[in-house]
């Protein structure tokens, strides 16, 4: 599975309005057929999430925030016919790396970031042939990535509502 992803952060904090940026996903999946038109897919993905930060924010410098996750979506797939299918399900993500490009910093999770992300996925698939599906889906984080700003290990300011969201385009390639 390879995705080209447009990522953004939805922020409930008035002065900050990040811009979507391109990222990617890559991983593997297993599909188990339950009924002739129903199946469950479990995926393990590396996901590059984050946002572009415009200069007009409280940070006063443009930059990018890159969040690297291992994601585990579990998706129920309903096949409408031999070509079209729809997907829906939860996604659990583990944040293992953060790259803050406007400060030229790169560090592991922590530093005020939540290690775990819970999300939901909805999408559609189109079967090109027996071995390849084209997938378009939307993934949205439910919990905040950064619950509050942290300075010297201490939370400051109001609680933040910063969530990942992404529109994903993918090719699913089957081995058998």
C-alpha positions in Angstrom: 0.0 0.0 0.0 1.5 3.4 -1.0 -0.4 6.7 -0.2 0.1 10.2 -1.3 -1.4 12.2 1.6 -2.5 15.8 2.1 -2.1 16.3 5.8 -3.3 19.2 8.0 -3.8 20.0 11.6 -7.2 21.2 12.8 -6.5 23.7 15.5 -9.1 25.0 18.0 -6.7 27.7 19.0 -7.7 31.0 17.3 -4.4 32.4 16.1 -2.9 29.3 14.5 -4.2 28.1 11.1 -1.8 25.6 9.6 -1.8 24.7 5.9 -2.1 21.2 4.6 1.1 19.6 3.2 1.9 16.6 1.2 3.1 13.5 3.0 3.1 9.7 2.4 2.1 6.3 3.7 3.6 2.9 3.0 2.9 -0.4 4.6 1.3 -3.8 4.4 -2.2 -5.2 4.8 -4.1 -8.4 5.3 -7.7 -8.9 4.1 -10.1 -11.6 5.5 -13.4 -12.2 3.6 -16.3 -12.6 6.0 -19.1 -12.9 3.4 -19.1 -12.7 -0.4 -19.3 -8.8 -0.3 -17.9 -8.1 3.3 -14.3 -8.3 4.5 -12.0 -6.9 7.2 -8.6 -5.5 6.4 -5.9 -4.9 9.0 -3.1 -2.6 7.9 0.3 -1.6 9.4 1.4 1.7 7.9 4.2 4.2 8.3 2.5 7.6 8.1 4.1 11.1 7.5 1.6 13.5 9.0 1.7 17.2 10.1 1.2 20.6 8.7 2.7 23.6 7.1 2.8 26.6 9.4 2.3 30.0 7.7 4.2 33.1 8.8 1.0 34.8 10.0 0.8 32.6 13.1 1.8 33.2 16.6 5.2 31.5 15.7 6.0 34.5 13.3 8.1 32.2 11.0 6.9 29.9 8.3 7.8 26.2 8.7 6.6 22.6 8.7 5.7 20.2 11.4 6.3 16.5 10.5 4.8 13.8 12.7 5.9 10.2 12.0 3.4 7.5 13.1 3.0 3.7 12.9 -0.7 3.4 12.2 -3.0 0.3 12.6 -6.3 0.8 10.8 -8.9 -2.0 11.0 -11.4 -1.5 8.2 -14.7 -3.1 7.4 -15.0 -3.2 3.6 -18.3 -3.6 1.8 -18.0 -4.5 -1.9 -20.9 -2.9 -3.8 -20.0 -4.8 -7.0 -16.9 -6.3 -8.6 -15.3 -2.9 -9.1 -16.5 -0.6 -6.3 -16.1 -1.0 -2.5 -16.5 1.3 0.6 -14.3 1.2 3.8 -15.0 2.3 7.4 -13.2 1.7 10.7 -11.0 2.8 13.5 -7.3 3.6 13.4 -4.7 3.6 16.2 -1.5 5.5 15.7 1.8 5.5 17.7 3.9 8.7 17.3 7.6 7.8 17.2 9.2 10.9 15.8 8.6 14.7 15.5 10.4 17.0 13.2 9.8 20.8 13.8 11.3 22.3 10.6 10.9 26.0 11.5 13.1 25.5 14.5 15.3 22.9 12.7 14.7 20.4 15.5 14.1 16.7 15.3 13.2 14.7 18.4 11.3 11.6 19.5 7.7 11.7 20.8 7.1 13.4 24.1 7.9 17.1 24.4 4.2 17.8 24.9 3.0 15.6 22.0 0.7 12.7 22.7 2.3 9.3 22.0 -1.0 7.7 20.9 -3.6 8.9 18.4 -7.1 7.4 17.9 -8.8 8.1 14.7 -11.5 7.1 12.2 -11.2 6.2 8.5 -13.8 6.3 5.7 -13.1 5.7 2.1 -13.8 4.1 -1.3 -11.9 1.7 -3.5 -12.1 1.0 -7.3 -10.7 -2.3 -8.6 -8.5 -1.8 -11.6 -7.8 -5.5 -12.1 -7.5 -8.7 -10.0 -4.3 -7.4 -8.3 -4.7 -3.6 -7.9 -7.2 -1.3 -6.2 -7.2 2.5 -6.3 -8.1 3.8 -2.9 -9.3 7.3 -1.8 -10.1 7.8 1.9 -10.3 10.3 4.7 -8.6 9.8 8.0 -9.3 12.0 11.0 -7.7 12.0 14.5 -10.2 12.1 17.4 -7.8 13.1 20.2 -5.6 16.1 20.3 -2.0 15.7 19.2 -0.8 18.4 21.5 -3.1 19.0 24.5 -1.3 22.2 25.6 1.8 24.1 24.8 4.8 22.9 26.9 7.8 25.1 28.0 10.6 23.5 29.9 8.5 20.4 30.6 5.5 22.4 32.0 2.2 22.9 30.2 1.2 26.6 29.7 -1.8 28.3 28.3 -5.2 26.9 27.4 -6.0 23.4 26.3 -5.5 22.9 22.6 -7.5 21.0 20.1 -4.9 20.0 17.5 -5.9 16.9 15.4 -4.5 15.3 12.4 -6.7 14.9 9.3 -5.7 13.5 5.9 -7.0 12.8 2.5 -5.2 9.7 1.2 -4.8 8.4 -2.3 -3.4 4.8 -2.5 -2.7 1.8 -4.6 -3.5 -1.5 -3.0 -1.5 -4.3 -4.6 -2.5 -7.9 -3.9 -0.1 -10.9 -4.0 -2.6 -13.6 -4.7 
